[in-house]
Amino acid sequence: MHTLWCWLAVLLVSCTATGAGVEVAAEARSDSGGFYADGSEGEAEARSLSPGYSKQLAAGAGQPSGLLDPEFGQAQAPDAKDPAPQQPVVKRQVIYSAQLRLVVVSKSSAMLSIQEYAEQAGGYLQDSDANSITVRVPASAFDATLARIAGLGEVVDRAIQASDVTEELLDLDIRLDNARRTRDRLLEHLSKSTKIEDTLKIEAELARVSVEIERMEGKQRLLQSQVALSRIRVQLNMRAPRDPSAPDALGLPFDWVERLGDGLVAGNVESLPRKPRFLANGPKFDPPAEFIRYFSSKELVEAMNADGLRLKVQRHENYDKGVLSFWSKLARSSLVASRSVLLNAEQDLGEDRALLAGSREVAGEPHGYLLMIARTRDRLYTFEAWGPKDLFDAQYEALVKSARSLQR
C-alpha cells in the first residue's frame, strides 16, 4: 500500500512539470508572435529568444542594402561625408605660333638680335632669308621672347595662333596602344603558325600594322615638339618701294600720301635744275646753311647740300578742310607700312604743324628721315628731309628750324 502511494506521487509531479513546460512554451510562442506560416515552430522560438534578433526587429525591417553591421548583420548606410571621387585633371596641350611684320632700321642687325633672343631663351634658329627669320623657343618663354622681338622696331602686323591638340594626342595614345597590342598578338600567332599560307597573311598584316604604328609615332613626336617649342616668324621691312604706276598699295584716295618717302626709299627726286618762274614760285621757306634750292615750281621746291642731304617741300589741297590729326595719322601709316620707316619721334609743333622723324636702312646704310605737315583751311604743306644717318643727325636741329620757317 505504501508502495502504491509512492508511485502515485511521482506520477503527479511529472504531470505538473509537463504542464508547466507546455505553458512556458506557449507563452514564448505568444511573445514571439506565434508560429511561422510554414509551421517551423522551433525556428520561431529560437528567433524570439535571440537578443540580436529582438534588437534587429526593434530597429525595424526593410533596411537598405549596404555595409553589414558587425554585431547584428544589419545594413549600414554609406557615410554621407565621404568625398566624391576626383576626376583626373588633363593638362591641356597647346601649340603657340606668332607672325610679326616688323619695321626696323637695319634688317641684318635685327635678324642677329632675334636669333640671339631665341638662343638665350633656350630655342634655336629654324630658317631665315633676305627679309624674314623664323625661330623656335620653349613655350614657357614664348611671350617674353615675342615682346623682346617686338621691341626691335615697330610692329605693323601681328598674328598669334593657339591650337589645342589635347584631344588629338589622347586619341593618338589610344590608337597607338591598340595597334601595339595588335602587333603583339600577330607576333604571337606568327610564332605558332605552321602553314606557309597563314604565315604570309600574318606577316603582311604585321607589316601594315607596323607601318601604321610608325606613322602615328612620328605624328605624336611632331605634335609634342610643336607643343614644347613655339614658332615665331618675323618679316622685316617686307614691302618694296611702290611703282608710281601701280595701284595704290594702301587703297588711299590721296596719291601724295603714298608718295611720301619716295626720295628716301627710291631716290625719286628731280634730276634737272629749274629756276622759279614768274608768278609760279613754290612754297617759301629758309633752307639750312649750305643748302641750295635747285628746283622750283608752283607746288614743289627741292634743295640739297654738297654732302647728299635732300629737302622736298610740296603744296597739296586740303580735302574737305581735314584736320591736322587726320593727315598726320595717315602719313604715319603710309611711311611705316609702305616705306618701312621706323618713326621714333612725333611732335605737335603748334600752329597746325606736326613733326614726324625716324630712320631706315637704304642700300645697307642707315638713313634719317624727317617730315613736317603744316595745315591751313584749304592747303596742306609737307616738308621732307633725308640723308645718311650721321650727316642727318648732325644737321637735325637746322632741318627742324628750316621746316618751322615754312610760310603758308
C-alpha positions in Angstrom: 0.0 0.0 0.0 2.8 2.3 0.9 4.5 1.4 -2.4 1.3 2.3 -4.4 1.2 5.8 -2.8 4.8 6.5 -3.8 4.1 5.7 -7.4 1.1 8.0 -7.5 3.1 10.9 -6.0 5.8 10.5 -8.7 3.2 10.5 -11.4 1.5 13.7 -10.1 4.8 15.6 -10.0 5.7 14.5 -13.6 2.4 15.7 -15.0 2.7 19.0 -13.2 6.2 19.6 -14.7 5.0 18.8 -18.2 2.1 21.2 -18.0 4.4 24.0 -16.8 6.7 23.3 -19.7 3.9 23.5 -22.2 2.7 26.7 -20.7 6.1 28.3 -20.8 6.5 27.3 -24.5 3.1 28.7 -25.2 3.9 31.9 -23.5 7.2 32.1 -25.5 5.3 31.5 -28.8 2.8 34.2 -27.8 5.6 36.7 -27.0 7.3 35.9 -30.4 4.3 36.4 -32.4 3.4 32.7 -32.9 4.5 30.1 -35.4 5.7 30.9 -38.9 3.3 30.1 -41.7 5.3 27.0 -42.7 4.9 25.6 -39.1 8.6 25.9 -38.2 7.9 26.3 -34.6 11.5 25.7 -33.4 12.9 28.4 -35.6 10.3 30.9 -34.4 11.1 30.2 -30.9 14.8 30.4 -31.5 14.4 33.8 -33.1 12.1 35.1 -30.4 14.7 34.1 -27.7 17.7 35.6 -29.6 18.7 39.1 -28.2 20.3 40.1 -31.5 17.1 39.2 -33.5 15.0 41.1 -31.0 17.2 44.2 -31.4 17.0 43.9 -35.2 13.2 43.7 -35.1 13.2 46.8 -32.8 15.4 48.6 -35.3 12.7 47.9 -38.0 12.5 45.7 -41.0 13.3 46.6 -44.6 16.7 48.3 -44.0 18.6 49.5 -47.1 21.3 47.3 -48.5 24.9 48.4 -47.7 27.6 47.6 -45.3 26.6 45.0 -42.7 26.6 45.8 -39.0 29.3 43.6 -37.5 27.2 42.8 -34.4 23.7 42.2 -35.8 24.3 41.8 -39.5 22.2 45.0 -40.0 22.7 47.0 -43.2 24.6 50.2 -42.8 24.1 53.4 -45.0 27.3 54.8 -46.6 28.9 57.7 -44.8 27.4 60.9 -46.4 30.6 62.8 -45.6 32.8 60.6 -47.9 34.1 62.9 -50.7 33.1 62.2 -54.3 35.8 60.6 -56.4 38.0 63.2 -58.1 38.2 63.2 -61.9 41.8 63.2 -63.2 42.9 66.6 -64.4 44.1 66.6 -68.0 46.8 69.1 -68.8 46.0 71.0 -72.0 48.5 70.6 -74.8 48.6 73.8 -76.9 50.7 74.8 -79.9 51.5 78.5 -80.0 52.8 80.4 -83.0 53.2 84.0 -83.9 53.8 86.0 -87.1 55.1 89.6 -87.0 55.8 92.2 -89.7 58.4 94.5 -88.2 59.8 97.7 -89.4 63.4 98.2 -88.3 66.3 100.4 -89.3 68.6 97.5 -90.1 67.4 94.1 -91.2 70.7 92.4 -90.7 71.1 93.7 -87.1 67.5 92.8 -86.3 68.0 89.2 -87.5 71.1 88.8 -85.4 69.2 90.1 -82.4 66.2 87.8 -83.0 68.4 84.7 -83.2 70.2 85.8 -80.0 67.0 86.2 -78.1 65.8 82.8 -79.2 69.1 81.1 -78.1 69.0 83.0 -74.8 65.5 81.6 -74.2 66.7 78.0 -74.9 65.5 77.9 -78.5 67.1 77.9 -81.9 67.1 79.4 -85.4 64.8 77.4 -87.8 65.4 79.3 -91.0 66.0 82.7 -92.5 66.2 84.5 -95.8 66.8 88.1 -97.0 63.6 89.5 -95.5 62.4 87.1 -92.8 63.6 84.9 -90.0 61.9 82.0 -88.1 62.9 80.9 -84.6 61.6 78.3 -82.1 61.6 79.0 -78.4 60.3 77.0 -75.4 56.6 77.5 -74.8 57.3 79.0 -71.3 59.4 81.7 -72.9 57.1 82.5 -75.8 55.5 85.7 -74.5 58.8 87.2 -73.2 60.7 86.5 -76.4 57.9 87.8 -78.5 57.9 91.1 -76.5 61.7 91.4 -76.9 61.5 90.9 -80.7 58.7 93.5 -81.0 60.9 96.0 -79.2 63.4 95.9 -82.0 61.2 98.1 -84.2 57.6 99.0 -85.0 55.1 96.2 -85.3 53.0 96.7 -88.4 51.1 93.4 -88.4 50.8 90.8 -85.6 49.1 87.4 -85.6 49.2 84.9 -82.7 47.6 81.4 -83.0 46.9 78.9 -80.3 45.9 75.3 -81.4 44.7 72.9 -78.7 45.9 69.4 -79.6 45.0 67.7 -76.3 42.3 65.6 -77.8 44.4 64.7 -80.8 47.3 63.5 -78.6 45.0 61.5 -76.4 43.4 59.8 -79.4 46.9 59.0 -80.7 47.8 57.4 -77.4 44.8 55.2 -77.5 45.3 54.2 -81.1 48.9 53.5 -80.6 48.2 51.3 -77.6 45.7 49.3 -79.6 48.0 49.0 -82.6 50.8 47.8 -80.4 48.6 45.2 -78.8 47.5 44.0 -82.2 51.2 43.8 -83.2 51.9 41.7 -80.1 49.1 39.3 -80.9 50.2 39.0 -84.5 53.7 38.2 -83.4 52.3 35.5 -81.1 50.3 34.0 -83.9 53.3 34.1 -86.2 55.4 32.2 -83.7 52.7 29.5 -83.6 51.9 29.4 -87.3 52.8 26.1 -89.1 51.3 26.8 -92.5 53.1 28.9 -95.1 49.8 30.4 -96.3 48.9 31.5 -92.8 52.4 32.8 -92.1 52.3 35.0 -95.3 49.0 36.5 -94.3 50.1 37.2 -90.8 53.4 38.8 -92.0 51.5 41.0 -94.4 49.2 42.2 -91.7 52.1 42.7 -89.3 53.9 44.9 -91.8 50.8 47.0 -92.3 50.3 47.4 -88.6 54.0 48.3 -88.1 53.9 51.0 -90.7 50.7 52.5 -89.1 52.5 52.5 -85.7 55.5 54.3 -87.1 53.3 56.9 -88.8 51.4 57.6 -85.6 54.6 57.7 -83.5 56.0 60.2 -86.0 52.9 62.4 -85.7 53.0 62.1 -82.0 56.6 63.3 -81.8 55.8 66.2 -84.2 52.9 67.4 -82.1 54.9 67.0 -78.8 57.8 69.0 -80.3 55.4 71.8 -81.5 53.8 72.0 -78.1 57.2 72.2 -76.4 58.7 74.7 -78.8 56.7 77.6 -80.1 57.3 79.1 -83.5 57.9 82.8 -84.2 58.2 84.1 -87.7 59.3 87.7 -88.3 59.1 89.6 -91.6 61.3 92.6 -91.8 60.7 95.7 -94.0 58.9 93.5 -96.4 57.1 96.0 -98.6 59.2 97.0 -101.6 59.1 100.6 -102.9 55.9 101.1 -104.8 55.9 101.6 -108.5 54.2 105.0 -109.1 52.2 103.4 -112.0 51.0 100.6 -109.7 47.6 100.6 -107.9 47.6 102.3 -104.5 49.1 99.8 -102.1 47.0 101.0 -99.1 43.9 101.8 -101.1 44.2 105.6 -100.2 42.5 108.2 -102.4 45.3 110.7 -101.7 48.2 109.9 -104.0 50.6 112.4 -102.4 50.4 110.5 -99.1 51.5 107.3 -100.8 54.4 109.2 -102.4 55.8 110.4 -99.1 59.3 108.9 -98.6 59.8 108.4 -102.4 63.1 110.4 -102.2 64.4 108.4 -99.3 63.5 104.9 -100.5 63.6 105.1 -104.2 65.6 108.2 -104.9 62.7 109.9 -106.7 63.9 113.5 -107.0 64.1 116.0 -109.8 67.2 115.3 -111.9 67.4 118.7 -113.7 67.7 122.1 -112.0 64.9 124.5 -112.6 64.7 128.1 -111.6 61.4 129.6 -110.3 59.3 131.1 -113.0 57.4 134.4 -112.8 54.3 134.1 -110.7 55.0 130.5 -110.2 57.0 130.5 -107.0 56.7 127.4 -105.0 56.4 127.1 -101.2 58.6 129.5 -99.4 61.0 128.5 -96.6 64.5 129.2 -95.4 66.8 126.3 -96.2 69.7 125.5 -93.8 73.1 126.9 -94.4 75.0 125.5 -97.4 71.7 124.2 -99.0 70.7 125.4 -102.4 67.2 125.3 -104.0 67.9 123.7 -107.3 64.3 123.1 -108.5 61.2 125.2 -108.1 57.6 125.0 -109.5 54.3 126.2 -108.3 53.7 123.3 -106.0 57.2 121.9 -105.4 60.6 123.0 -104.2 63.7 120.8 -103.9 67.0 121.6 -102.2 70.2 119.8 -101.3 73.7 120.3 -99.8 77.0 119.0 -101.1 77.0 116.1 -98.6 73.9 114.5 -100.1 71.2 115.7 -97.7 67.9 116.5 -99.5 64.8 118.6 -99.0 61.5 118.4 -100.7 58.7 120.9 -99.9 55.3 120.5 -101.5 51.9 122.1 -101.5 48.7 120.0 -101.6 44.9 120.5 -101.5 43.3 120.1 -98.0 40.4 117.9 -99.0 37.2 118.8 -97.1 39.2 121.0 -94.8 40.7 118.0 -93.0 42.1 118.4 -89.5 45.9 118.0 -88.9 45.5 114.8 -86.8 43.8 113.1 -89.8 46.7 113.9 -92.1 49.5 113.1 -89.7 48.0 109.7 -88.8 47.5 108.9 -92.5 51.1 109.9 -93.3 52.4 107.9 -90.4 50.6 104.8 -91.5 51.9 105.2 -95.1 55.5 105.8 -94.0 55.6 102.7 -91.7 53.6 100.3 -93.8 54.7 101.3 -97.3 58.2 102.8 -96.7 59.3 100.8 -93.7 60.4 104.0 -92.0 60.9 103.4 -88.2 59.5 106.5 -86.7 61.0 107.4 -83.3 59.8 111.0 -82.8 56.4 112.6 -83.1 55.8 116.1 -82.0 53.0 118.7 -82.2 54.7 121.9 -83.1 51.6 124.0 -82.6 50.0 126.4 -85.1 48.6 123.4 -87.0 52.1 121.8 -87.5 53.1 118.2 -86.8 56.6 116.7 -86.9 57.5 113.0 -87.6 61.1 111.7 -87.6 62.7 108.3 -88.0 65.1 106.2 -89.9 65.5 103.2 -92.2 68.2 101.3 -94.0 68.9 102.2 -97.6 71.4 100.2 -99.7 72.8 98.7 -96.4 73.3 102.1 -94.7 71.1 103.8 -92.1 69.4 107.0 -93.3 67.5 109.6 -91.3 64.1 111.0 -92.4 62.0 114.0 -91.3 58.5 115.1 -92.2 56.6 118.2 -91.2 53.0 118.7 -92.1 51.6 122.2 -92.0 47.9 122.9 -92.5 45.6 125.8 -93.4 41.9 125.8 -94.1 42.4 125.0 -97.8 46.0 123.9 -98.1 48.5 121.3 -96.8 52.3 121.6 -96.9 54.8 118.8 -96.5 58.5 119.4 -95.7 60.6 116.3 -96.1 64.3 115.9 -95.3 66.5 112.8 -95.5 70.1 111.6 -95.9 72.8 109.4 -94.4 72.2 109.0 -90.7 75.4 110.5 -89.3 75.1 113.6 -91.6 71.3 113.8 -91.0 71.8 113.7 -87.2 74.4 116.5 -87.3 72.0 118.7 -89.2 68.8 117.7 -87.4 68.2 120.9 -85.5 68.9 123.1 -88.6 66.5 120.9 -90.6 63.7 121.4 -88.0 64.4 125.1 -87.9 64.1 125.2 -91.7 60.8 123.3 -91.5 59.4 125.8 -89.0 60.2 128.6 -91.4 57.8 127.3 -94.0 55.3 130.1 -95.0 51.7 129.1 -95.6 
